[in-house]
Amino acid sequence: VDLVEKALATDDERLRVAASRETIEARLATLTQREREVMELILEGKYNKVIADELSISMRTVEAHRSRIFEKMEVRSAVELAQLLTTLRS
């Protein structure tokens, strides 16, 4: 009985992780190409001004993209975003 309960618990955890990954992937799918570019630079730890210079866009545009990325990914900071994507990659 203990082995069956352990197997069921393991399977539940596997299903939870799979559902979490699908949710994260669905959120990523809502990002535009430019938002993905900005997100990658955010994850590299670059400042908005540096991102703006690298992508030849204004800082205000970077701020707008950053805001939409956080909204779509349902996070409040770059740290949360990095943690969320680490979950996906593990």
C-alpha positions in Angstrom: 0.0 0.0 0.0 2.9 2.4 0.8 4.5 1.8 -2.5 1.2 2.5 -4.3 0.7 5.7 -2.4 4.3 6.8 -3.1 3.8 6.0 -6.8 0.6 8.0 -6.9 2.3 11.0 -5.1 5.2 10.8 -7.6 2.8 10.8 -10.5 0.8 13.7 -9.1 4.0 15.7 -8.8 5.0 14.9 -12.4 1.6 16.0 -13.6 1.8 19.2 -11.6 5.2 20.0 -13.1 4.0 19.2 -16.6 1.0 21.5 -16.1 3.2 24.3 -14.8 5.5 24.0 -17.8 2.5 24.1 -20.2 1.3 27.3 -18.4 4.7 29.0 -18.6 5.0 28.0 -22.3 1.6 29.4 -23.0 2.6 32.7 -21.4 5.8 32.8 -23.4 3.7 32.2 -26.6 1.9 35.5 -26.0 5.1 37.5 -26.2 5.9 39.3 -29.4 9.3 38.8 -31.0 10.5 42.2 -29.7 9.2 41.4 -26.2 11.3 38.2 -26.3 14.4 40.2 -27.3 13.8 42.6 -24.5 13.2 39.8 -22.1 16.5 38.1 -23.0 18.4 41.3 -22.3 16.5 41.8 -19.0 17.5 38.3 -18.0 21.1 39.1 -18.8 20.8 41.9 -16.2 21.1 44.8 -18.6 19.7 48.2 -17.7 16.8 49.7 -19.7 19.2 52.3 -21.2 21.6 49.6 -22.4 18.7 47.6 -23.9 17.4 50.7 -25.6 20.8 51.4 -27.1 21.3 47.7 -28.2 17.9 47.5 -29.9 18.0 51.1 -31.2 14.7 52.0 -29.5 13.8 54.6 -26.8 14.0 53.9 -23.1 10.3 54.6 -22.9 9.7 51.8 -25.4 11.9 49.4 -23.4 9.9 50.4 -20.2 6.6 49.6 -22.1 7.9 46.3 -23.3 9.2 45.4 -19.8 5.8 46.2 -18.3 3.9 44.1 -20.9 6.4 41.2 -20.4 5.9 41.2 -16.6 2.1 41.4 -17.1 2.0 38.6 -19.7 4.3 36.4 -17.7 2.5 37.3 -14.4 5.6 38.3 -12.5 6.5 41.5 -10.7 10.3 41.6 -11.1 13.1 40.4 -13.3 14.1 38.0 -10.4 10.7 36.4 -10.5 10.9 36.1 -14.3 14.2 34.4 -14.0 12.9 32.0 -11.4 9.9 31.2 -13.5 12.0 30.4 -16.6 14.4 28.4 -14.5 11.4 26.2 -13.6 10.7 25.7 -17.3 14.3 24.8 -18.1 14.7 22.3 -15.3 
